Amino acid sequence: MGPWQVPGHADPSNPSKVNFVVCQLFALLAAIWFRTYLHSSKTSPFIRHVVATLLGLYLALFCFGWYALHFVIQSGISYYIMIIIGVENMHKYCFVFALGYLTVCQISRVYIFDYGQYSADFSGPMMIITQKITSLAYEIHDGMFRKEEELTQSQRCLAVRRMPSLLEYLSYNCNFMGILAGPLCSYKDYITFIEGRSYQLTQSEANGKEEIKYEQTDPSPNTAVAQKLIVCGLSLLFHMTVSKTLPVEYNIDEHFQATASLPTRVIYLYLSLMAARPKYYFAWTLADAINNAAGFGFRGYDKNGLSHWDAISNLRILHIEFSTSFKMFLDNWNIQTALWLKRVCYERASFSPTIQTFILSAIWHGVYPGYYLTFLTGVLMTMAARTIRKNIRHYFIDSPAIKLCYDIMTWMMTQVAISYTVVPFVLLSVKPSYLFYSSCYFCLHIACILVLLISPLKRTQKGNKEQESIQPSWSKKQGQPGGGGGGGGGGRDDEEEEKGVMGHNSYSTANNFNQKREITCRNTTLKQ
């Protein structure tokens, strides 16, 4: 989740957090300098790789001291494994080693040092590096070992067909733009950015035939960076003021539980968890702005010619706050991690992909028991929500007025369910998490189990024929591309929804600007 991983445990004035903000602001200035003076049109890829890597390691050393050696050790051993094991099995060995090394570091930080303290949370950057190590290992395996016909479209697009050099590998893992807070990006996209090659777009007509390819130029990211910095400022202000007055721990206060009415407790639960999110909005939006300032993250132009710098964005705030399903929330929260889970686990799982994906997510996040309680609860919530939606949603879509009422009700239910689910993620320990759930009589756990037992997941005849968008009514009026995200699906039918919590993210895998134009296999002409 990054250096600001868990809300509610350390004051923003904590030196480690101050170091994080200072380093990210320095990285922002460095990114502007990098794009201005070391642009790919002026500088060789070798120089850009070297500078990006050295700056990244310097920032890591400043933030975490000699703990930053873990980043180099993890990357170096993983590269050695790739070289000696070979492309047939390297992805398995890299996955086990990278995740195992991360887990050992998390255990040592949590149980050997200070439990619940984040004074030297060097595991945050290691979580991002682990994603990059495993993603690239699978991409090389796909590109150099598996047959073309065995790959899905996304795997074919991301496949890497030559082994990267050590410098390229370290640059990808430890560059200054993403070493502290990510986000994850594909190796192909990063190399294309460093080498300065244009994105390739394919014009697709309604009959499915692909027309001529054309190149996109690299527009100025200044407007996008300025907008994201404004969001950062507002998020930080909210976090340092409102968030302090709504601590999540108050949900398990004995006096509050004994005296507050049920509606009051539910409202406070929602408000306290909503107030815990702006710190993530700040950290992830700032990380996105840094990448954009360096010239990385350009997704394309819309039909009106407006440029969009959100190719590696990690969240969509309005779609999070107005999500009308559990899946929609997850598809718009920590987007790049959701895509990583989908690509390395969900798509490749031989059985129970949703459960395997949640387990991997819990292991990756860390070793606090609260993480596992949250993700196990999330499995129940996801399966129950999907079942309910399959069985009843089609009754509420014929009339716009009824659809609006349905969206409002599902929004309320989703926000309460999300808040109920993530409380252990914030409280960390078993005892306070148990106190919270027991004070609620495990009501949503029981409700989910009853739903799964009584209402089997089935597709109704009307649901089969459904082709309408399932985006919330008010979200359609926002005028934002990709509205609706994952849980709503933005026009996907029930079959697409059934692909699960880590299934396709409509915003990431389809061009929402024009139904007849889609981005396909970026850099298909990339020299391997």
MISE-225592 format. One record per residue (C-alpha): x, y, z; residue number from 1; residue in three letters. Coordinates in nm, 4 decimals, decimal comma. Each point is the difference from the previous one (the first is absolute). Example, Ala and Ser with C-alpha at 12.3 -4.5 7.8 and 13.67 -1.06 7.14 Angstrom:
MISE-225592
- px_py_pz_vexlum_dopa
- 1,2300_-0,4500_0,7800_1_ala
- 0,1370_0,3440_-0,0660_2_ser
***
This chain:
MISE-225592
- px_py_pz_vexlum_dopa
- 0,0000_0,0000_0,0000_1_met
- 0,3029_0,2281_0,0286_2_gly
- 0,1715_0,1884_0,2798_3_pro
- -0,3308_0,1287_0,1356_4_trp
- -0,1350_-0,3465_0,0143_5_gln
- -0,2322_-0,0099_0,2988_6_val
- -0,2087_0,2943_0,1199_7_pro
- -0,0381_0,1058_0,3560_8_gly
- 0,3223_-0,0989_0,1723_9_his
- 0,2548_0,2730_-0,0366_10_ala
- -0,0144_0,3739_0,0024_11_asp
- 0,0668_0,1731_-0,3318_12_pro
- 0,2910_0,1771_0,1687_13_ser
- 0,1745_-0,3362_0,0426_14_asn
- 0,3525_0,0407_-0,1440_15_pro
- -0,0402_-0,2941_-0,2373_16_ser
- -0,3104_0,1576_-0,1508_17_lys
- 0,1688_0,3378_-0,0227_18_val
- 0,2900_-0,1697_-0,1764_19_asn
- -0,2437_-0,1651_-0,2379_20_phe
- -0,1677_0,3291_-0,0927_21_val
- 0,3323_0,1840_-0,0343_22_val
- 0,1413_-0,2754_-0,2212_23_cys
- -0,3095_-0,0087_-0,2180_24_gln
- 0,0111_0,3782_-0,0448_25_leu
- 0,3677_-0,0316_-0,0919_26_phe
- -0,0936_-0,2775_-0,2427_27_ala
- -0,2590_0,2328_-0,1554_28_leu
- 0,2639_0,2658_-0,0638_29_leu
- 0,2389_-0,2658_-0,1269_30_ala
- -0,2704_-0,1268_-0,2354_31_ala
- -0,0454_0,3462_-0,1504_32_ile
- 0,3766_0,0275_-0,0431_33_trp
- 0,0153_-0,3515_-0,1441_34_phe
- -0,2591_0,0777_-0,2666_35_arg
- 0,1513_0,3400_-0,0828_36_thr
- 0,3714_-0,0761_-0,0129_37_tyr
- 0,0147_-0,3779_-0,0430_38_leu
- -0,2853_-0,0378_-0,2462_39_his
- 0,0263_-0,3046_-0,2236_40_ser
- 0,0526_0,2270_-0,3002_41_ser
- 0,3130_0,1458_0,1622_42_lys
- 0,1463_-0,2867_0,2014_43_thr
- 0,0776_-0,3667_-0,0577_44_ser
- -0,2054_-0,2693_0,1755_45_pro
- 0,3141_-0,1072_0,1859_46_phe
- 0,0379_0,3397_0,1691_47_ile
- -0,3715_0,0152_0,0817_48_arg
- 0,0157_-0,3478_0,1565_49_his
- 0,3078_0,0875_0,2077_50_val
- -0,1351_0,3315_0,1266_51_val
- -0,3459_-0,1406_0,0797_52_ala
- 0,1554_-0,2898_0,1945_53_thr
- 0,2534_0,2058_0,1959_54_leu
- -0,2588_0,2597_0,0969_55_leu
- -0,2355_-0,2754_0,1115_56_gly
- 0,2616_-0,1685_0,2172_57_leu
- 0,0983_0,3356_0,1491_58_tyr
- -0,3598_0,0731_0,0994_59_leu
- -0,0314_-0,3486_0,1499_60_ala
- 0,3210_0,0474_0,1980_61_leu
- -0,1183_0,3379_0,1276_62_phe
- -0,3388_-0,1359_0,1065_63_cys
- 0,0955_-0,3384_0,1421_64_phe
- 0,3743_0,0080_0,0594_65_gly
- 0,1773_-0,3311_-0,0472_66_trp
- -0,3351_-0,1797_-0,0109_67_tyr
- 0,0027_0,1126_-0,3640_68_ala
- 0,2542_-0,2760_-0,0660_69_leu
- -0,2930_-0,2413_0,0114_70_his
- -0,1278_0,1539_-0,3234_71_phe
- 0,3278_-0,0713_-0,1791_72_val
- 0,0374_-0,3462_0,1547_73_ile
- -0,3521_-0,1054_-0,0919_74_gln
- 0,0379_0,1294_-0,3567_75_ser
- 0,3515_-0,1420_-0,0445_76_gly
- -0,0840_-0,3519_0,1184_77_ile
- -0,3174_-0,0016_-0,2092_78_ser
- 0,2005_0,0960_-0,3083_79_tyr
- 0,2508_-0,2766_0,0737_80_tyr
- -0,2879_-0,2493_0,0292_81_ile
- -0,1331_0,1134_-0,3372_82_met
- 0,3384_-0,0555_-0,1617_83_ile
- 0,0838_-0,3426_0,1438_84_ile
- -0,3440_-0,1655_0,0153_85_ile
- -0,1104_0,0660_-0,3550_86_gly
- -0,3231_0,1272_-0,1491_87_val
- -0,2006_-0,3206_0,0552_88_glu
- -0,0161_0,0214_0,3808_89_asn
- 0,1545_0,3364_0,0903_90_met
- -0,3412_0,1575_0,0672_91_his
- -0,0741_-0,2545_0,2742_92_lys
- 0,3369_0,0376_0,1724_93_tyr
- -0,0082_0,3800_-0,0237_94_cys
- -0,3534_0,0075_0,1375_95_phe
- 0,0850_-0,2205_0,2990_96_val
- 0,3264_0,1791_0,0758_97_phe
- -0,1277_0,3570_-0,0365_98_ala
- -0,3148_-0,0621_0,2034_99_leu
- 0,1926_-0,2054_0,2564_100_gly
- 0,2701_0,2660_0,0402_101_tyr
- -0,2684_0,2662_0,0414_102_leu
- -0,1785_-0,2109_0,2622_103_thr
- 0,3200_-0,0603_0,1988_104_val
- 0,0685_0,3749_0,0040_105_cys
- -0,3569_0,0714_0,1074_106_gln
- 0,0199_-0,2557_0,2811_107_ile
- 0,3285_0,1450_0,1256_108_ser
- -0,1371_0,3544_-0,0098_109_arg
- -0,3283_-0,0851_0,1709_110_val
- 0,0919_-0,2634_0,2600_111_tyr
- 0,3710_0,0542_0,0645_112_ile
- -0,0176_0,3782_0,0101_113_phe
- -0,2995_0,2149_0,1006_114_asp
- -0,3418_-0,1525_-0,0582_115_tyr
- -0,2382_0,2513_-0,1538_116_gly
- 0,2645_0,2686_-0,0470_117_gln
- 0,1097_0,1339_-0,3362_118_tyr
- 0,3195_0,1819_0,0825_119_ser
- 0,1970_-0,1861_-0,2679_120_ala
- -0,2550_-0,1620_-0,2247_121_asp
- 0,2431_-0,1047_-0,2699_122_phe
- -0,2387_-0,2808_-0,0965_123_ser
- -0,2190_0,2517_-0,1847_124_gly
- 0,2392_0,0465_-0,2946_125_pro
- 0,0795_-0,3708_0,0128_126_met
- -0,3668_-0,0735_-0,0654_127_met
- 0,0230_0,1993_-0,3241_128_ile
- 0,3303_-0,1640_-0,0973_129_ile
- -0,1537_-0,3436_0,0662_130_thr
- -0,2797_0,0853_-0,2402_131_gln
- 0,2504_0,1039_-0,2656_132_lys
- 0,2223_-0,3064_0,0465_133_ile
- -0,2882_-0,2444_-0,0277_134_thr
- -0,1754_0,1853_-0,2835_135_ser
- 0,3133_0,0128_-0,2124_136_leu
- 0,0810_-0,3657_0,0683_137_ala
- -0,3424_-0,1041_-0,1269_138_tyr
- 0,0252_0,2353_-0,2981_139_glu
- 0,3366_-0,1480_-0,1004_140_ile
- -0,1365_-0,3526_0,0468_141_his
- -0,2957_0,0888_-0,2223_142_asp
- 0,2170_0,1599_-0,2663_143_gly
- 0,2922_-0,2422_-0,0132_144_met
- -0,1504_-0,3377_0,0896_145_phe
- -0,3741_-0,0252_-0,0518_146_arg
- -0,1533_-0,0347_-0,3443_147_lys
- -0,1796_0,2977_-0,1486_148_glu
- -0,3347_-0,1790_-0,0167_149_glu
- 0,0180_-0,0838_0,3728_150_glu
- 0,0031_0,3662_0,1013_151_leu
- -0,2943_0,2236_0,0694_152_thr
- -0,0147_0,3332_-0,1789_153_gln
- 0,1355_0,1898_0,3004_154_ser
- 0,2783_-0,2551_0,0521_155_gln
- 0,0932_0,0279_-0,3672_156_arg
- 0,0187_0,3772_0,0273_157_cys
- 0,2135_-0,0018_0,3155_158_leu
- 0,2272_-0,2926_-0,0992_159_ala
- 0,3731_0,0804_0,0076_160_val
- 0,2019_-0,1832_-0,2618_161_arg
- 0,3550_0,0653_0,1124_162_arg
- 0,1750_-0,0104_0,3362_163_met
- 0,0581_0,3500_0,1403_164_pro
- 0,3495_0,1119_0,0890_165_ser
- 0,0898_0,0452_0,3659_166_leu
- -0,0124_0,3784_-0,0397_167_leu
- -0,3449_-0,0141_-0,1615_168_glu
- -0,1193_-0,2320_0,2768_169_tyr
- 0,1247_0,2232_0,2827_170_leu
- -0,1347_0,3085_-0,1745_171_ser
- -0,3444_-0,1573_-0,0301_172_tyr
- -0,0043_-0,1105_0,3647_173_asn
- 0,1733_0,2925_0,1698_174_cys
- -0,0546_0,3133_-0,2103_175_asn
- -0,0572_0,3210_0,1936_176_phe
- -0,3507_0,0523_-0,1370_177_met
- -0,1477_-0,3080_0,1613_178_gly
- 0,2324_-0,1425_0,2624_179_ile
- -0,1794_0,1567_0,2984_180_leu
- -0,3676_-0,0324_-0,0907_181_ala
- -0,0219_-0,1589_-0,3429_182_gly
- -0,2188_-0,0442_-0,1834_183_pro
- 0,0635_-0,3262_-0,1803_184_leu
- 0,0411_0,0264_-0,3765_185_cys
- 0,0748_-0,2546_-0,2679_186_ser
- 0,3620_-0,0522_-0,1013_187_tyr
- -0,0824_0,0694_-0,3630_188_lys
- -0,1578_0,3347_0,0797_189_asp
- 0,2955_0,1017_0,2154_190_tyr
- 0,2581_-0,0908_-0,2640_191_ile
- -0,2027_0,1816_-0,2651_192_thr
- -0,0015_0,3094_0,2212_193_phe
- 0,3765_-0,0177_0,0599_194_ile
- 0,0782_-0,0550_-0,3683_195_glu
- -0,2519_0,2613_-0,1125_196_gly
- -0,1976_-0,2024_-0,2498_197_arg
- -0,3551_0,1071_-0,0793_198_ser
- -0,3014_-0,2042_0,0950_199_tyr
- -0,1601_-0,1931_-0,2806_200_gln
- -0,3754_0,0192_-0,0382_201_leu
- -0,2150_-0,2123_-0,2239_202_thr
- -0,3130_0,1334_-0,1631_203_gln
- -0,2693_-0,2661_0,0416_204_ser
- -0,3241_0,0143_-0,1928_205_glu
- -0,3364_-0,1407_0,1050_206_ala
- 0,0468_-0,3047_-0,2204_207_asn
- 0,3015_-0,1010_0,2074_208_gly
- 0,2577_0,0637_-0,2714_209_lys
- 0,3081_0,1924_0,0998_210_glu
- 0,0971_0,2978_-0,2092_211_glu
- 0,3272_0,1852_-0,0261_212_ile
- 0,2121_0,0651_0,3067_213_lys
- 0,1053_0,3509_0,0913_214_tyr
- 0,2323_0,1592_0,2530_215_glu
- -0,0788_0,2300_0,2895_216_gln
- 0,2192_0,2929_0,0863_217_thr
- 0,1076_0,0787_0,3533_218_asp
- -0,2041_0,2961_0,1298_219_pro
- 0,0822_0,2192_0,2976_220_ser
- -0,0994_-0,1504_0,3369_221_pro
- -0,0005_0,3361_0,1795_222_asn
- -0,3775_0,0366_0,0256_223_thr
- -0,0466_-0,3567_0,1227_224_ala
- 0,2783_0,0413_0,2569_225_val
- -0,1474_0,3269_0,1286_226_ala
- -0,3456_-0,1559_0,0373_227_gln
- 0,1405_-0,2964_0,1896_228_lys
- 0,2007_0,2244_0,2308_229_leu
- -0,3201_0,1862_0,0877_230_ile
- -0,1622_-0,3342_0,0876_231_val
- 0,3063_-0,0818_0,2118_232_cys
- -0,0263_0,3276_0,1874_233_gly
- -0,3696_-0,0428_0,0743_234_leu
- 0,0502_-0,3631_0,1055_235_ser
- 0,2860_0,0898_0,2331_236_leu
- -0,2005_0,2855_0,1506_237_leu
- -0,2962_-0,2305_0,0591_238_phe
- 0,2243_-0,2661_0,1522_239_his
- 0,1681_0,2419_0,2414_240_met
- -0,3268_0,1585_0,1151_241_thr
- -0,3177_-0,2062_-0,0381_242_val
- 0,1618_-0,3433_0,0212_243_ser
- 0,1338_0,0747_0,3480_244_lys
- -0,3497_0,0621_0,1332_245_thr
- -0,1355_-0,3342_-0,1272_246_leu
- 0,2335_-0,2757_0,1261_247_pro
- -0,0929_-0,3508_-0,1086_248_val
- 0,0863_-0,1297_0,3478_249_glu
- -0,3014_0,1825_0,1418_250_tyr
- -0,2201_-0,2682_-0,1606_251_asn
- 0,1114_-0,2404_0,2750_252_ile
- -0,0238_0,2494_0,2860_253_asp
- -0,2097_-0,1616_0,2743_254_glu
- -0,1861_0,3172_0,0920_255_his
- -0,0798_0,0748_-0,3646_256_phe
- -0,1251_-0,3529_-0,0579_257_gln
- -0,2145_0,0088_0,3137_258_ala
- -0,1602_0,3416_-0,0533_259_thr
- -0,0173_0,0608_-0,3746_260_ala
- -0,3033_-0,1095_-0,1988_261_ser
- 0,0376_-0,2411_-0,2899_262_leu
- -0,0426_0,2700_-0,2693_263_pro
- 0,2606_0,2149_0,1771_264_thr
- 0,2476_-0,2878_0,0108_265_arg
- -0,0531_-0,0797_-0,3683_266_val
- 0,0410_0,3643_-0,1030_267_ile
- 0,3159_0,0394_0,2087_268_tyr
- 0,1394_-0,3243_-0,1417_269_leu
- -0,0448_0,1337_-0,3524_270_tyr
- 0,1382_0,3474_0,0794_271_leu
- 0,3051_-0,1304_0,1882_272_ser
- 0,1016_-0,2327_-0,2822_273_leu
- -0,0675_0,2661_-0,2620_274_met
- 0,2239_0,2376_0,1962_275_ala
- 0,2776_-0,2616_-0,0027_276_ala
- 0,0231_-0,0002_-0,3807_277_arg
- 0,1424_0,3481_-0,0824_278_pro
- 0,3514_-0,1021_0,1094_279_lys
- -0,0072_-0,2589_-0,2793_280_tyr
- -0,1425_0,2552_-0,2409_281_tyr
- 0,2915_0,2282_0,0846_282_phe
- 0,2769_-0,2593_-0,0298_283_ala
- -0,1246_-0,1675_-0,3184_284_trp
- -0,0973_0,3202_-0,1794_285_thr
- 0,3379_0,1553_0,0788_286_leu
- 0,1740_-0,3123_-0,1321_287_ala
- -0,2069_0,0238_-0,3177_288_asp
- 0,0897_0,3689_-0,0374_289_ala
- 0,3718_-0,0799_0,0335_290_ile
- -0,0163_-0,2552_-0,2808_291_asn
- -0,1984_0,2404_-0,2171_292_asn
- 0,2455_0,2831_0,0647_293_ala
- 0,2758_-0,2247_-0,1346_294_ala
- -0,2080_-0,0661_-0,3123_295_gly
- -0,1261_-0,3446_0,0990_296_phe
- -0,3643_-0,1013_0,0183_297_gly
- -0,1507_0,1477_-0,3172_298_phe
- -0,2989_-0,2119_-0,1026_299_arg
- -0,1245_0,1756_-0,3095_300_gly
- -0,2370_0,2587_-0,1378_301_tyr
- -0,3760_-0,0062_0,0213_302_asp
- -0,2272_0,0712_-0,2955_303_lys
- 0,0196_0,3715_0,0815_304_asn
- 0,3788_-0,0017_-0,0178_305_gly
- 0,0553_0,0327_0,3744_306_leu
- 0,3030_-0,1834_0,1379_307_ser
- -0,0410_-0,2359_0,2934_308_his
- 0,2834_-0,0815_0,2377_309_trp
- -0,1481_-0,2907_0,1914_310_asp
- 0,1604_-0,3083_-0,1518_311_ala
- 0,1497_-0,0991_0,3351_312_ile
- -0,2383_0,1795_0,2364_313_ser
- -0,0716_-0,1952_0,3146_314_asn
- -0,3446_0,1238_0,0955_315_leu
- -0,3078_0,1913_-0,1130_316_arg
- -0,1319_0,1906_0,2976_317_ile
- -0,3542_0,0780_-0,1144_318_leu
- -0,0614_-0,3576_-0,1081_319_his
- 0,1269_-0,1207_0,3389_320_ile
- -0,2186_0,2329_0,2014_321_glu
- -0,3072_-0,0667_-0,2158_322_phe
- 0,0511_-0,3701_-0,0668_323_ser
- -0,3184_-0,2054_-0,0086_324_thr
- 0,1555_-0,3434_0,0403_325_ser
- 0,2841_-0,1651_0,1868_326_phe
- 0,1735_-0,0829_-0,3256_327_lys
- -0,0351_0,3518_-0,1343_328_met
- 0,1759_0,1318_0,3102_329_phe
- 0,2860_-0,2475_-0,0391_330_leu
- 0,0383_0,0653_-0,3727_331_asp
- 0,0524_0,3704_0,0655_332_asn
- 0,2181_-0,0363_0,3109_333_trp
- 0,3698_-0,0858_-0,0341_334_asn
- -0,0606_-0,0720_-0,3684_335_ile
- 0,3505_-0,1117_-0,0942_336_gln
- 0,0117_-0,2498_0,2865_337_thr
- -0,3363_-0,1384_-0,1105_338_ala
- 0,1404_-0,0439_-0,3508_339_leu
- 0,3105_-0,1691_0,1412_340_trp
- -0,2135_-0,2442_0,1977_341_leu
- -0,2057_-0,0691_-0,3081_342_lys
- 0,3010_-0,0604_-0,2257_343_arg
- 0,2157_-0,2131_0,2301_344_val
- -0,2727_-0,1848_0,1901_345_cys
- -0,3626_0,0318_-0,1093_346_tyr
- 0,0571_-0,0723_-0,3705_347_glu
- 0,2392_-0,2865_0,0744_348_arg
- -0,1762_-0,1695_0,2929_349_ala
- -0,1106_-0,3555_-0,0705_350_ser
- -0,2756_0,0049_0,2657_351_phe
- -0,1830_0,2534_0,2204_352_ser
- 0,1650_0,3042_-0,1572_353_pro
- -0,1851_0,2514_0,2194_354_thr
- 0,1069_-0,1707_0,3236_355_ile
- 0,3592_-0,0444_-0,1196_356_gln
- 0,0139_0,3639_-0,1015_357_thr
- -0,1189_0,1223_0,3389_358_phe
- 0,2519_-0,2253_0,1768_359_ile
- 0,2855_0,1322_-0,2143_360_leu
- -0,1161_0,3548_0,0667_361_ser
- 0,0031_-0,0628_0,3757_362_ala
- 0,3493_-0,1560_-0,0083_363_ile
- 0,1331_0,2858_-0,2128_364_trp
- -0,1423_0,2658_0,2311_365_his
- 0,1747_-0,1340_0,3081_366_gly
- -0,0182_-0,2193_0,3061_367_val
- -0,2391_0,1879_0,2256_368_tyr
- -0,2969_-0,2247_0,0867_369_pro
- -0,2384_0,2831_-0,0835_370_gly
- 0,0969_-0,0217_-0,3665_371_tyr
- -0,1069_-0,3627_-0,0170_372_tyr
- -0,3267_0,0693_0,1795_373_leu
- -0,0742_0,2744_-0,2492_374_thr
- 0,0754_-0,2078_-0,3072_375_phe
- -0,1845_-0,3078_0,1247_376_leu
- -0,2999_0,2213_0,0683_377_thr
- 0,0495_0,1483_-0,3445_378_gly
- -0,0352_-0,3429_-0,1610_379_val
- -0,3394_-0,0452_0,1658_380_leu
- -0,1100_0,3516_-0,0905_381_met
- 0,1026_-0,0339_-0,3621_382_thr
- -0,1694_-0,3342_-0,0547_383_met
- -0,3190_0,1063_0,1804_384_ala
- -0,0168_0,3338_-0,1825_385_ala
- 0,0446_-0,1741_-0,3347_386_arg
- -0,2751_-0,2481_0,0864_387_thr
- -0,2438_0,2716_0,1049_388_ile
- 0,0715_0,2026_-0,3101_389_arg
- -0,0553_-0,2950_-0,2313_390_lys
- -0,3333_-0,0823_0,1581_391_asn
- -0,1651_0,3354_0,0542_392_ile
- 0,1638_0,2785_-0,1993_393_arg
- -0,1932_-0,0599_-0,3215_394_his
- -0,3239_0,0904_0,1799_395_tyr
- 0,1166_0,3593_0,0524_396_phe
- 0,1389_0,1164_-0,3343_397_ile
- -0,3086_0,0543_-0,2163_398_asp
- -0,1018_0,3344_0,1485_399_ser
- 0,2556_0,2834_0,0429_400_pro
- -0,1670_0,1052_0,3251_401_ala
- 0,0118_-0,3519_0,1415_402_ile
- 0,3574_-0,0379_-0,1243_403_lys
- 0,0984_0,3197_0,1848_404_leu
- -0,1582_-0,1292_0,3220_405_cys
- 0,1803_-0,3316_-0,0497_406_tyr
- 0,3312_0,1824_-0,0477_407_asp
- -0,0516_0,2020_0,3174_408_ile
- -0,0838_-0,3099_0,2011_409_met
- 0,2943_-0,1986_-0,1364_410_thr
- 0,2302_0,2954_0,0640_411_trp
- -0,1048_0,0098_0,3646_412_met
- 0,0344_-0,3758_0,0382_413_met
- 0,3382_-0,0039_-0,1735_414_thr
- 0,1470_0,2756_0,2168_415_gln
- -0,1153_-0,1713_0,3196_416_val
- 0,1278_-0,3390_-0,1208_417_ala
- 0,3398_0,1440_-0,0986_418_ile
- 0,0332_0,1782_0,3343_419_ser
- -0,1001_-0,3147_0,1910_420_tyr
- 0,2514_-0,2052_-0,1970_421_thr
- 0,3078_0,2210_0,0334_422_val
- -0,0198_0,0812_0,3729_423_val
- 0,2426_-0,2869_0,0856_424_pro
- 0,2376_0,1299_-0,2687_425_phe
- 0,0278_0,3208_0,2008_426_val
- -0,0077_-0,1511_0,3494_427_leu
- 0,2612_-0,2629_-0,0979_428_leu
- -0,0387_-0,2340_0,2992_429_ser
- -0,2402_-0,2856_0,0650_430_val
- -0,1376_0,1226_0,3334_431_lys
- -0,1269_0,3459_-0,1079_432_pro
- -0,1275_-0,1459_-0,3263_433_ser
- -0,1908_-0,2674_0,1912_434_tyr
- -0,1400_0,2639_0,2348_435_leu
- -0,1325_0,1946_-0,2954_436_phe
- -0,1544_-0,2956_-0,1818_437_tyr
- -0,1471_-0,1464_0,3181_438_ser
- -0,1560_0,3350_0,0855_439_ser
- -0,1722_-0,0245_-0,3380_440_cys
- -0,0914_-0,3652_0,0693_441_tyr
- 0,1901_-0,0950_-0,3186_442_phe
- -0,3165_0,1114_-0,1785_443_cys
- 0,1412_0,0455_-0,3509_444_leu
- 0,2013_-0,3212_0,0190_445_his
- -0,3169_-0,1908_0,0882_446_ile
- -0,2002_0,1829_-0,2652_447_ala
- 0,2556_-0,0854_-0,2703_448_cys
- 0,0043_-0,3679_0,0967_449_ile
- -0,3800_-0,0140_-0,0054_450_leu
- -0,0072_0,1647_-0,3426_451_val
- 0,2454_-0,2558_-0,1371_452_leu
- -0,1976_-0,2901_0,1484_453_leu
- -0,3486_0,1188_-0,0930_454_ile
- 0,0544_0,1819_-0,3307_455_ser
- 0,2216_-0,1962_-0,2389_456_pro
- 0,1992_0,1989_-0,2527_457_leu
- -0,1976_-0,0256_-0,3201_458_lys
- -0,0628_0,1976_-0,3121_459_arg
- -0,3555_0,1029_-0,0651_460_thr
- -0,1459_0,0031_-0,3454_461_gln
- -0,0491_0,3719_0,0198_462_lys
- 0,3527_0,0414_0,1280_463_gly
- 0,1305_-0,1899_-0,3009_464_asn
- -0,1643_0,2444_-0,2360_465_lys
- 0,1103_0,3038_0,1904_466_glu
- 0,2231_0,2311_-0,1993_467_gln
- -0,0466_0,3282_0,1830_468_glu
- 0,2711_0,1776_0,1906_469_ser
- 0,0034_-0,0705_0,3697_470_ile
- 0,1720_0,3223_0,0839_471_gln
- -0,1625_0,1995_0,2839_472_pro
- -0,2486_0,2564_-0,1241_473_ser
- 0,1782_0,2992_0,1519_474_trp
- 0,3397_-0,1180_-0,1209_475_ser
- -0,1173_0,0243_-0,3601_476_lys
- -0,0481_0,3708_0,0493_477_lys
- 0,3562_0,0590_0,1094_478_gln
- 0,1294_-0,0114_-0,3534_479_gly
- 0,3073_-0,1964_0,0944_480_gln
- 0,1377_-0,2691_-0,2241_481_pro
- -0,0235_-0,3518_0,1283_482_gly
- -0,2860_0,0756_0,2344_483_gly
- -0,1185_-0,2879_0,2044_484_gly
- 0,3278_-0,1791_0,0334_485_gly
- -0,0040_-0,3640_0,0874_486_gly
- -0,2911_-0,0800_0,2251_487_gly
- -0,2436_0,1942_-0,2123_488_gly
- 0,1839_-0,1190_-0,3050_489_gly
- -0,0673_0,2995_-0,2204_490_gly
- -0,2038_-0,1881_-0,2594_491_gly
- 0,1198_-0,3530_0,0590_492_arg
- -0,2556_-0,2756_0,0207_493_asp
- -0,0436_-0,2517_0,2786_494_asp
- 0,2479_-0,2415_-0,1496_495_glu
- 0,2736_0,2595_0,0281_496_glu
- -0,0987_0,0704_0,3591_497_glu
- 0,0240_-0,3700_0,0788_498_glu
- 0,3725_0,0044_-0,0672_499_lys
- 0,0434_0,1023_0,3601_500_gly
- 0,1423_0,2621_0,2254_501_val
- 0,3303_0,0164_-0,1807_502_met
- -0,1444_-0,0436_-0,3467_503_gly
- 0,0254_0,2472_-0,2832_504_his
- 0,0176_0,3650_0,0937_505_asn
- -0,2031_0,1697_-0,2687_506_ser
- 0,1925_0,3237_0,0294_507_tyr
- 0,3362_-0,1668_-0,0468_508_ser
- -0,0785_-0,2507_-0,2730_509_thr
- -0,2278_0,2000_-0,2246_510_ala
- 0,0133_0,3466_-0,1514_511_asn
- -0,2993_0,1770_0,1467_512_asn
- 0,0303_0,3030_-0,2217_513_phe
- -0,1225_-0,1559_-0,3236_514_asn
- -0,1844_-0,3288_-0,0498_515_gln
- 0,1733_-0,0473_-0,3355_516_lys
- 0,3552_0,0696_0,1144_517_arg
- 0,2010_-0,2085_0,2441_518_glu
- 0,3561_-0,0158_0,1168_519_ile
- 0,1421_-0,3370_-0,0960_520_thr
- 0,3361_-0,1451_0,0912_521_cys
- 0,2012_0,3092_0,0728_522_arg
- 0,3366_-0,0049_-0,1622_523_asn
- -0,0624_-0,3043_-0,2151_524_thr
- 0,3002_0,1134_-0,1998_525_thr
- 0,2163_0,0097_0,3115_526_leu
- 0,3453_-0,1318_-0,0785_527_lys
- 0,0502_-0,3055_0,2116_528_gln
***
